[in-house]
Amino acid sequence: AVAWCCKRPYQSASALSWTVIGVLLVNPSYAWDYAFALSSAATLGIVVMGVPISKTFAKYMPSCVASALAITLSAQFWTMPVQILMQPEVSFMSVPANLIVAPLMDWATVCGLISLVCASFNDGLSLIFARASSIGTSFMQKCACWCDEVSFGVFPWIKGAAGAWAMLCAEFVILALFMLALRAFRNKYYVQRASIIGQLWSASAKRTLREAEKIFEE
């Protein structure tokens, strides 16, 4: 609102920074609160990486899927070190779980906020929107329980601060490899070279199969 009144572009990172500073000034104990750290890290990840990743994915998939996947990966990337401090495990089920609940996320959030506003003047109306919001939240809770029961998507990790730093280093290595792969994919020379190699492998495989068929026929 302040940016709009001053006719200046809205800066999400600055707004988040001032919000975090204000919350910590009011309640400094939040500096040691994992929930606050996760919320701040996830929001920062979405602000910093959400739009670029979404634009990249939108070139290869529907925009709605690209947006949901970009938000999930951005939040996951920035919150993983904090999650390691809480529980030294790496779960690959969080990404598909977030994609599953994404269609109901906005519904639950909007209905919950309307319920909060209505609670100040009409309890009955607030209850209606709260129950509407619970449709989405109950589905999210069931999805979270199902993903928690799936053991094949969870892998152990190093405990404590060492594990958090190791996860941070691993994430930056993965990000660097992804950027290099994306840069190579955008380069027409590498794309043409990969296409030629693929065609050669395909021709070699077909020739091998034909020769094998002739041997068995004889």
Helices and strands as residue ranges (DSSP letters): H 2-5, H 12-26, G 28-32, H 34-45, I 46-50, H 51-57, H 63-86, E 89-91, H 94-118, H 123-149, E 154-156, H 160-186, H 188-217
